[in-house]
């Protein structure tokens, strides 16, 4: 180390070397000595400001950038740094404006595209941010910041498969890149690939044994695999390193909800709520617990926090007032949010509005034909329709109707047994295709396409063999590519499970509804088929997981589903074990359909 060096070039070179070694504190000392000798040293001012940015001393960095710009207006390197400062300070629109100005002059600046992408990402304009990251990567294919940020944007859009592709590109450049390992692990968790996720988190922990986020991710994966003791231990270790790590606390809450440790759930929630009353992730997760417990007034209130949670995507109008039910008899926009199953579930309340309200419903395109028959007084639009907001006087999300129409357990009394209407002609046509030579026709569905929850909800046809051996006709209601699975099952067991060709049950929900109504009763796991069958009033036996993978509305009251009067719930007695509910379903069928 040089003591009291007088050479400006030596001072600058030492500072740069320290800077590039991430020894920012030491680098600053040499930059300061340099600028004492020459206050207007251009490279010194620029590098000093960049070093200050790295350690988030943004106000000081801005001061030196502005000194540079006073000396050299429109100095490109200084403007680049100013854009970074704006982004870090949360002034995203200003960061975008500077980026656009720079790129208009020089469209070859990969770092500027990346910074603009980061600003767009922070504004939750994820698709736009990906465009900018792609431009950066066209110029600089191994640009690690752009790769990780593009992957994070894909993750935020729920495109976990493509996020993993980008994280893998990053890890091929730098196998020890912790953001890549963490991001890949989190993506695998979201896809329900928990064992693979653990592998990535363990790689990260091996590199940095104190990496709290990796411990929390591993703990989450273990909990979702049902290994609660090991998962809680990982979360505890993460909290020892970082006592304020909220994702670890949230997963502790989830673990105890899964284990039905009600006292512990309440204790954890009260502690979390006391320390952070505005954490939407905690509040929303607790709302689902309250709704499962039939504590509806409390649950619905917290359920509105879903709009602020990570990954929750829905259209929210900017100028239309939120509907509050009171003194309203005008034009109401109802926005169908969440998946098809949830939209069907909450549609049970559509007939409970005052008749004076002119209703328009944004709904999934697959449901539109069914809803035109079922709700003729409602104007229906595809959920991707661009809305002219001035045409409405109020809006409400479909999933928010419970707070008004289902405030307590008594509000579920006297529900209509059906509210969806099938296409009678199509139903008769499809029924004629079903070979009927036994006492009853049973429609059957055995899995969900939900990548995260499906492993807990799904059965195999082999697991259901005791049901198939009963003297009734079975017809397929399972959506997705299952034809080969059915053919192999029929060959192996000589069971005539009917499969109606040329109907895509995933896309053609109207045909699925008609097949359901062609049957005498339905057996299904807790998927879209269950919602359709319950909404049309068909007797339905629903197989429900014990805890993991069980959605809040599949709670029961003496075995009956609160939301669908014709659904009977058969639930596991422990995670992963379908033997008891399958035995009970077999006995139920024998007593009702086969006793005579």
Steps between C-alpha positions, in 0.01 A plus 500: 500500500636843403510754784408858411546450127513821299464355155142551381526212254625265771219609736241443227638157406508385862144623556376323184669174597340510844167598345507206259583268794182627675712663773294815475590651837872492422442616142313808624801608705722509191233670286470767771877557501493529122215753502674701771795535264280562193130577581403502132662167410240362254575128534544541875160669543332237283659200674450654845128546430469142372671373816258701714209348306631151576476566876167686465632843600275635229468860612878545495524318167238732352695803619816390316304399187346846485847657539607299198195604298562865587846462354395284200125528421347178354811303597389147415674303784368751757144472365524121516593524869223753561248256352624231741459742794145586393411130483655423838318799654167379363471777242422248228336725244800735511735203458301394191512851353879519538536153347287598201707818452826304509376221272376749244858624473667161526290180468798277584498557879419162658523638854243769420250249357550294815448799730185597311380140532565515873293819532212342305527190719470712814185657351367142458504543124663160469429422133645837395804446721574169326513679164772730636696216659489316166644806325781512755571130447507536121790742545664320791387131512678420828375809683429347841287785639272491197471121515405489867257789466334350192462174693350688795252674267393164356461372856282800588278419200461144626700364204715279719608259226657776290638668811694180570639506144641849565632407845674201339665730243627714787629195687675369189704823504549503876399176683544673837270794424282507811213696342484236228491213749241673718284597202512152351415346838206735550373429147516126563309551826226683310481214250463246779843346422600513864778241506674668206457836675674367810799403285538860379462648848758259639748609229448859610540412869824315422638820342366722779409306819327811640273564203167547677288512184634161387419349840149648483450363148620156603275513806201585281575207267532256791168620644326453165642146493340439840831492688386757753764439767793544259331792327434688824861439604626664178268796555622532858862504379415771246337712773803464725704668227230751409229534768294730276491266198128511424492218244629263769235616746230460237608144428496422873138613500425281197664196662278528807189556286585179314542315830174651631679639807239768557649646819842532338347657188330764713817569702719540191245719325459730800879539529536566127207740494640692794839546332362580154132586478514567125666183371256392230650152459436416868156657504386325184634161613326543834178597320497159329543335838207703642279410204589133539401533868166658390594829667357683203471862614867506606612294203334712231644819643856366476428323169509840328874509571547255213528791259828604667661157509784379279383357171130585535397623156163651414356807334435789740325807351668836550201735490194293594395517869504178700148360557397495867143365450334795678268727297609375160266422215700584191763352267724248678812333359568161662853375434556125498835442668701186576453171314195337341414301812495810720296692243239223498497483881444872554241515223255339741445857627428662163125449537492679834546855372214747502319471168537874436879466457618473142778242518792434266723203578856446379534121487738235370432442131443126559198579719336758277252273316394331823450834674294641211246224567531511876496877565299654215460834681879556523706653221799269450845596378817297453732576793763632257265764361625859522256686724372853434487610862264795447224251415484378863402656832660239725706182496555196719707185454301179487712351780415797722124435504522271803535793740152618394311177428672236721585688823428205733410133510127578492533671163572161342156366589244445224754526217374398159618151412591615149567823315676394180297378201628246248436490126215244494556399138873448551434308821266257322746456212785418736286276721416291193873432461532346847457125516247441775442142611525513879311656789653848484735726305782656699715779359851486637797741528813433701750783475561874483723689259608737779878457492554606861209323671435215260732249665290517818163496319569238234423130501593230252249273329673210673426650841130510407480136387259406780253757365539382141420144604147604595215403268444842342595677178786749510557790261810716487477860620872552544627793296850503357689241297380179666389282208807277504478470880139381468578255217783341702279478809219333304742248346651412835178468702234441232293784640278683248578860592325692220699766316307728264722581204542838332417705810767707672369515856759758598390749235136402445353559845149506351543139381640403841187641664280299263687177574464571872125543460484175302621310806311385808778612731861616495819396679779754477795650675472869597546646151294693242281194441385519863397864457309432178319201649409689817380804305268295280360318804634154420557261789878510541746317725813712537834361619679763709856499647553509875676839506774566242336570165157558654341829399306686768153459348516120508412508866195304603204511730414143599661379180308738272658788311377842613521649152346216301205319666531192276868438578611257769859530617717196570825613657828333581570417863869569448712659229544290189276211605188453286403161644235623747311739266505243218359233732225736613412589140481130412265437793290805410455380140417147609233623742342756265536350155564125529306375802206378289 
